[in-house]
Amino acid sequence: MIAANVPHLPDGDSPDLILVPATPEERIASIKLNSIAWKGPLDVETYIAREDHLYSQRLTRDGLTCWILVDGTEPEGDRTILSSCETYQKKALLAHDGQVEDVSTHGIGSVYCRPEFRGKGYAKRMLEELSRKLDTWKMEKQPRGRALFTILFSDIGKKFYAQFGWRPFSSSHMVLPARAKGELSNGATGKCATRDLYAEDVDKHMCNGTVIANLCEEMRVASKKSQTATVAILPDFDHFVWHWAREEFFAQQLFSHRAPPTIKGAGNDDARVYCAWNRNFGETPEDSVLYILRWVYDEPTSPEQEQVLVQAMAGILRRAQHEAKEWGLSTVEFWNPEPLLQKAVKVLDPDAEVVHREKSSISSLRWTGDEHGLGQDVEWVLNEKYTWC
Ligand SMILES: CC(C)(COP(=O)(O)OP(=O)(O)OC[C@H]1O[C@@H](n2cnc3c(N)ncnc32)[C@H](O)[C@@H]1OP(=O)(O)O)[C@@H](O)C(=O)NCCC(=O)NCCS
């Protein structure tokens, strides 16, 4: 006998199932459903307010779509949400054959199925449908009329999304503990001219036209020597503002007695190295992290320059450790560290190692450029935390 309040559930492969953009009411309903997984320390109403706050940011206000898998025979306004997710349209760069193009992509997030509906194939069906929809979704203005790739960050390992084409890419990080200002760590000299960066500094030093032009040029030159196409999510200021909107919302809720966090990164003008960060407040201090969203620096051209740069990076990391402590976070982390950054971490902690993630935040990319003569493989550069959604 079926209890009266349990709806009849279709099979995951039923021809009646459709994937559609949610109405505003259905979007709120899907946020309520996934709140048990992602509201963290917020109550449900505050979590919805946070999601609305993020939605209103420049990065997402025009490009966010909430998708729901429903039975197409049910009337709009009275449909059971079988599974849901969000997609965020993002600007990106594509380099191939000595040229760089501005392209558009989507990041996928909040893939969810309520516990009582799990194991019936709804998420699988949703992702199958989504992979096809995203090829052309909001791509009318693109020269090819199609997305050449889409990305997501899997928290459920490397296999599930790979079956729909989202292949795992490099997913490593380094971690340093939060430290109070007085605490010394190995090799930290304190001589470096590290300075705090505010939002406008991040814009000025990390998102300006020269930084983007240099990035394009590097990708263009590299693509002349390679058969493999290269993509990057455009590291524009909107990305940073979106991450900060998240931390500022949390800080307002959790630390209403103190001013919102205005220090958004650190830099060293002499060595010309800068980073932007955000504070990620989890349910406990142990899962609260200061994430470095992105690093900007010029490759050194001599061993002396390298030495200066590594010391400056170490000074910046030290500053990040202090900032993490200030806000009750347990660690400083940054993704896919280049060799120079690995050296800088070793200045502070000789035992620190690169961690290769197997389960959470697996950077994953689905490439369809081969259908457009761009080859079967693709390289993802700037695979840093700022791209996360
Ligand atoms: C992950 C989730 C969306 C799957 O929804 P679902 O409708 O039950 O999934 P399906 O029935 O279509 O597919 C089941 C498959 O999901 C995979 N899967 C589900 N949860 C998983 C987990 N925690 N780790 C790894 N794989 C998992 C399994 O491969 C399973 O395959 P199997 O049938 O061979 O065992 C759902 O469990 C959920 O909402 N979890 C909480 C939120 C979450 O973690 N979302 C993913 C964020 S990246």
PDBQT file of the ligand as one rigid body, heavy atoms in Angstrom, charges set to zero:
ROOT
HETATM    1  C1  LIG A 401      24.357  12.892  -5.816  1.00  0.00    +0.000 C 
HETATM    2  C2  LIG A 401      22.847  12.873  -6.010  1.00  0.00    +0.000 C 
HETATM    3  C3  LIG A 401      22.425  14.123  -6.777  1.00  0.00    +0.000 C 
HETATM    4  C4  LIG A 401      22.484  11.637  -6.817  1.00  0.00    +0.000 C 
HETATM    5  O1  LIG A 401      21.085  11.659  -7.044  1.00  0.00    +0.000 OA
HETATM    6  P1  LIG A 401      20.265  10.344  -7.432  1.00  0.00    +0.000 P 
HETATM    7  O2  LIG A 401      19.033  10.766  -8.141  1.00  0.00    +0.000 OA
HETATM    8  O3  LIG A 401      20.119   9.484  -6.267  1.00  0.00    +0.000 OA
HETATM    9  O4  LIG A 401      21.262   9.656  -8.455  1.00  0.00    +0.000 OA
HETATM   10  P2  LIG A 401      20.897   8.550  -9.520  1.00  0.00    +0.000 P 
HETATM   11  O5  LIG A 401      19.847   7.647  -8.947  1.00  0.00    +0.000 OA
HETATM   12  O6  LIG A 401      20.600   9.166 -10.836  1.00  0.00    +0.000 OA
HETATM   13  O7  LIG A 401      22.258   7.839  -9.672  1.00  0.00    +0.000 OA
HETATM   14  C5  LIG A 401      22.776   7.059  -8.617  1.00  0.00    +0.000 C 
HETATM   15  C6  LIG A 401      24.239   7.046  -8.790  1.00  0.00    +0.000 C 
HETATM   16  O8  LIG A 401      24.736   8.246  -8.195  1.00  0.00    +0.000 OA
HETATM   17  C7  LIG A 401      26.050   8.040  -7.749  1.00  0.00    +0.000 C 
HETATM   18  N1  LIG A 401      26.168   8.621  -6.442  1.00  0.00    +0.000 N 
HETATM   19  C8  LIG A 401      25.181   9.072  -5.648  1.00  0.00    +0.000 A 
HETATM   20  N2  LIG A 401      25.695   9.586  -4.515  1.00  0.00    +0.000 NA
HETATM   21  C9  LIG A 401      27.018   9.440  -4.599  1.00  0.00    +0.000 A 
HETATM   22  C10 LIG A 401      28.087   9.763  -3.738  1.00  0.00    +0.000 A 
HETATM   23  N3  LIG A 401      27.890  10.369  -2.565  1.00  0.00    +0.000 N 
HETATM   24  N4  LIG A 401      29.336   9.479  -4.154  1.00  0.00    +0.000 NA
HETATM   25  C11 LIG A 401      29.563   8.902  -5.354  1.00  0.00    +0.000 A 
HETATM   26  N5  LIG A 401      28.581   8.564  -6.205  1.00  0.00    +0.000 NA
HETATM   27  C12 LIG A 401      27.331   8.826  -5.824  1.00  0.00    +0.000 A 
HETATM   28  C13 LIG A 401      26.283   6.582  -7.730  1.00  0.00    +0.000 C 
HETATM   29  O9  LIG A 401      27.204   6.371  -8.797  1.00  0.00    +0.000 OA
HETATM   30  C14 LIG A 401      24.970   5.914  -8.082  1.00  0.00    +0.000 C 
HETATM   31  O10 LIG A 401      25.307   4.918  -8.949  1.00  0.00    +0.000 OA
HETATM   32  P3  LIG A 401      24.789   3.445  -8.694  1.00  0.00    +0.000 P 
HETATM   33  O11 LIG A 401      23.344   3.538  -9.046  1.00  0.00    +0.000 OA
HETATM   34  O12 LIG A 401      25.613   2.665  -9.625  1.00  0.00    +0.000 OA
HETATM   35  O13 LIG A 401      25.012   3.155  -7.249  1.00  0.00    +0.000 OA
HETATM   36  C15 LIG A 401      22.117  12.815  -4.633  1.00  0.00    +0.000 C 
HETATM   37  O14 LIG A 401      22.616  11.718  -3.910  1.00  0.00    +0.000 OA
HETATM   38  C16 LIG A 401      22.262  14.068  -3.794  1.00  0.00    +0.000 C 
HETATM   39  O15 LIG A 401      21.515  15.019  -3.958  1.00  0.00    +0.000 OA
HETATM   40  N6  LIG A 401      23.233  14.074  -2.859  1.00  0.00    +0.000 N 
HETATM   41  C17 LIG A 401      23.441  15.231  -1.948  1.00  0.00    +0.000 C 
HETATM   42  C18 LIG A 401      23.973  16.444  -2.697  1.00  0.00    +0.000 C 
HETATM   43  C19 LIG A 401      25.217  16.149  -3.489  1.00  0.00    +0.000 C 
HETATM   44  O16 LIG A 401      26.181  15.595  -2.990  1.00  0.00    +0.000 OA
HETATM   45  N7  LIG A 401      25.195  16.551  -4.773  1.00  0.00    +0.000 N 
HETATM   46  C20 LIG A 401      26.311  16.412  -5.669  1.00  0.00    +0.000 C 
HETATM   47  C21 LIG A 401      27.151  17.615  -5.584  1.00  0.00    +0.000 C 
HETATM   48  S1  LIG A 401      28.527  17.511  -6.667  1.00  0.00    +0.000 SA
ENDROOT
TORSDOF 0
